[in-house]
Amino acid sequence: MAFPLTVYGKFGWEKVVTSTQKHKLGTRMELPDGRVFYYSFSDGIIGAGKLVQQAVLVTATHVRGRAVAAAALGTRAIIVTNSGASLVKDKYKDGTIFVSDGAAEGHVYIVQGHPAAATTATFKITIDEEDGIQDEALTTTSKVGLRLNKFLDAKLFDSNAINGMPVGVAPVEVADNRYFWCQTWGEAAILMIAQTSIAGFVARPYATGTVDGGVRMRKTASLQATDARLPQIGIFISAATSTGYSLMFLTISR
């Protein structure tokens, strides 16, 4: 069954939150005014106008360096040696497997599915490419990394433990384990922390305190040690005082 890559929605569709899945994770929705949203699944409660980040890692050992069996060109299966944590079936579905070292390093594939796996077991990842592995075969020197779909188990941005990139803003109140539309582009209201926002200045995540899900300006007068390492996520359109909500133009993903 095929799924549309983009849904052209009506105003209000972005506010629909469900406990059952209606679209493929990562489905893009564009509204008539150009605002863009991606279909996501929550891990924890996320308030309206709060910044959302991708899920934490299943285990640090999956980041890179996982051993694989040799796999010829055209093969759709990659046999991976697990380590660090057991896996439930299809945890990495619609996520990414990439070759981090050795033969075929630099190549990226999307995961179609995989079985459950014990901590030290080997398991088969089926890639979502009809022509299978292309350009360069895998050998026993190849090492791979795994990453969840960035919209699976999306959570409130943690200001004290940055362990994933910001993926958007929740346009409504989202309960734990719910499907929702995460906004990535266009006008959005967002929580302002520790400053009064100024129209025209760029925004970055607030990552130096105990309040989660907020943003602040990136400007010379407020630079901090972490500021240069944090991504720009948009441009303020209106002013808002600290703990108020500012209107901004998100530029995370079009």
C-alpha positions in Angstrom: 0.0 0.0 0.0 1.4 3.4 -1.0 1.4 6.4 1.2 1.3 10.1 0.0 4.6 11.9 0.7 2.7 15.2 1.2 -0.8 15.9 2.5 -2.3 19.2 1.5 -4.4 20.0 4.6 -7.0 22.5 5.6 -6.7 24.9 8.5 -7.3 23.0 11.7 -6.0 19.6 10.5 -2.7 20.4 12.3 -4.5 20.3 15.6 -5.6 16.7 15.3 -4.1 14.4 17.9 -4.9 10.6 18.0 -4.0 7.5 19.9 -4.1 5.4 16.7 -1.8 5.9 13.7 -3.4 7.6 10.6 -0.3 8.3 8.4 3.2 7.0 8.0 5.6 8.7 10.4 7.3 11.6 8.7 4.4 12.3 6.3 4.6 16.0 5.4 1.5 18.2 5.6 1.4 21.7 4.1 -1.4 24.2 4.8 -2.8 26.8 2.4 -0.6 29.5 4.0 2.6 27.5 3.5 3.0 26.3 7.1 4.6 22.8 7.1 4.1 19.9 9.6 5.5 16.4 9.9 3.5 13.4 11.3 5.1 12.4 14.7 4.7 10.2 17.7 5.2 11.6 21.2 7.3 10.3 24.1 6.0 12.2 27.1 3.7 15.3 27.4 4.5 18.2 25.0 2.7 21.6 25.6 1.4 23.8 22.8 4.1 26.2 21.5 6.9 24.1 23.0 10.0 23.0 21.1 10.3 19.3 20.2 13.4 17.2 19.8 14.1 13.9 18.3 14.2 10.8 20.5 17.1 9.8 22.6 19.2 6.9 21.4 18.0 3.3 22.0 21.6 2.7 23.1 24.9 4.5 22.5 26.4 1.3 20.9 24.0 1.8 17.9 25.4 5.2 17.0 28.3 3.7 14.9 30.6 0.7 14.7 28.2 -2.2 14.6 29.5 -5.2 12.8 27.7 -6.6 9.8 27.9 -9.7 7.5 29.1 -9.2 3.9 26.2 -8.1 1.6 26.4 -8.1 -2.2 25.1 -5.4 -4.5 21.3 -5.8 -5.0 20.8 -7.4 -1.6 18.0 -5.9 0.5 19.1 -7.5 3.8 21.9 -6.4 6.1 22.8 -8.7 9.0 23.8 -6.6 12.0 25.3 -7.7 15.3 23.4 -6.2 18.2 24.9 -4.8 21.3 23.9 -2.6 24.3 20.1 -3.2 24.4 17.6 -5.7 23.2 15.3 -4.6 20.4 11.6 -4.9 19.9 10.4 -5.8 16.4 10.6 -2.8 13.9 12.0 -0.3 16.4 14.1 1.2 13.6 11.4 1.0 11.0 11.5 4.1 8.7 14.7 5.1 10.4 18.2 5.1 9.0 21.1 2.6 8.7 24.3 4.1 7.5 27.8 2.8 6.9 30.1 4.5 9.4 33.4 2.8 8.6 35.0 0.3 6.3 33.8 -0.8 2.8 30.8 1.3 1.6 31.3 3.9 4.3 29.3 7.0 3.7 26.2 5.2 2.2 22.8 5.6 3.8 19.7 3.4 3.6 16.2 3.6 5.0 15.0 0.7 7.2 11.9 -1.1 6.1 11.8 -3.5 9.0 13.6 -6.0 11.3 12.7 -8.7 13.8 13.2 -8.5 17.6 16.7 -9.1 18.7 18.4 -10.0 22.0 21.3 -7.9 23.3 24.1 -9.8 21.6 22.2 -11.5 18.8 22.5 -10.9 15.0 19.4 -9.6 13.3 18.3 -8.8 9.7 17.5 -5.3 8.6 15.5 -5.1 5.4 16.2 -1.9 3.6 13.5 0.1 1.8 15.1 0.2 -1.6 13.7 -2.0 -4.4 17.2 -2.4 -6.0 18.9 -3.2 -2.7 22.4 -2.2 -1.9 23.9 0.0 -4.6 27.2 1.4 -5.7 29.4 -0.5 -3.2 28.9 -3.8 -1.5 29.3 -4.4 2.3 32.1 -6.6 3.6 33.0 -7.8 7.0 35.2 -4.6 7.4 32.0 -2.5 7.1 30.6 -1.0 10.3 27.1 0.6 10.5 25.2 3.0 12.7 21.4 3.0 13.4 19.1 5.9 14.1 15.4 6.0 14.8 13.0 7.9 12.5 13.4 11.4 13.9 9.6 11.7 14.4 9.3 8.6 16.4 9.2 9.1 20.2 9.7 12.9 19.7 9.8 14.6 23.1 9.9 18.0 24.8 13.2 19.7 24.2 15.4 19.2 27.3 17.3 22.3 28.1 19.8 20.5 30.3 20.4 17.3 28.3 20.7 18.0 24.6 20.9 14.6 23.0 18.9 15.1 19.8 18.3 17.8 17.3 15.2 20.1 17.4 12.6 18.8 15.0 9.8 21.3 15.3 7.1 22.8 17.5 3.9 21.3 18.9 0.9 23.3 17.7 -1.4 21.9 20.3 -1.3 20.1 23.7 0.1 16.6 23.1 -0.3 13.7 25.6 2.2 10.9 26.0 2.1 8.2 23.2 0.0 10.3 20.7 0.3 10.9 17.0 0.4 14.6 16.2 1.6 17.1 13.6 4.9 18.7 14.5 5.4 22.1 12.8 8.8 22.8 11.1 8.1 25.8 8.9 6.1 29.1 8.9 4.5 31.2 11.6 4.2 29.6 15.0 3.8 30.7 18.6 6.7 29.5 20.8 7.8 29.9 24.5 10.3 32.6 25.1 12.7 32.1 28.0 14.9 34.6 30.0 14.6 37.4 27.5 12.2 39.8 25.7 12.2 38.8 22.0 12.9 41.4 19.3 11.3 41.1 15.9 13.9 40.3 13.2 16.4 38.5 15.5 17.1 34.8 15.0 16.1 32.2 17.5 17.8 29.2 19.0 16.8 26.6 21.6 17.1 27.6 25.3 19.7 25.3 26.7 21.1 26.9 29.8 18.5 26.4 32.5 15.7 24.3 33.9 12.8 25.3 31.7 12.3 22.9 28.8 10.8 23.5 25.4 11.7 27.2 25.0 13.8 29.5 22.9 15.8 32.7 23.1 17.5 35.1 20.8 20.9 34.6 19.2 22.4 38.1 19.6 25.7 39.6 20.7 24.3 41.0 24.0 23.1 37.5 25.1 25.8 35.2 23.8 26.7 32.4 26.2 29.3 29.6 26.0 26.8 27.2 24.4 25.2 29.7 22.0 27.6 29.2 19.1 27.0 25.4 19.2 23.2 25.6 19.0 21.2 25.6 15.8 19.2 28.5 14.4 15.5 27.4 14.3 13.7 30.6 13.1 13.2 34.3 13.1 11.2 36.3 15.6 8.2 38.2 14.1 6.9 39.8 17.3 8.0 40.7 20.8 7.3 38.6 23.9 8.5 38.9 27.4 10.2 36.1 29.3 7.9 33.1 29.8 5.5 34.6 27.3 4.9 33.3 23.8 6.4 35.0 20.8 5.3 34.7 17.2 8.2 33.5 15.0 8.8 32.1 11.6 10.1 28.6 11.9 12.9 27.6 9.4 13.7 24.1 10.7 12.6 22.2 7.6 10.6 23.1 4.5 
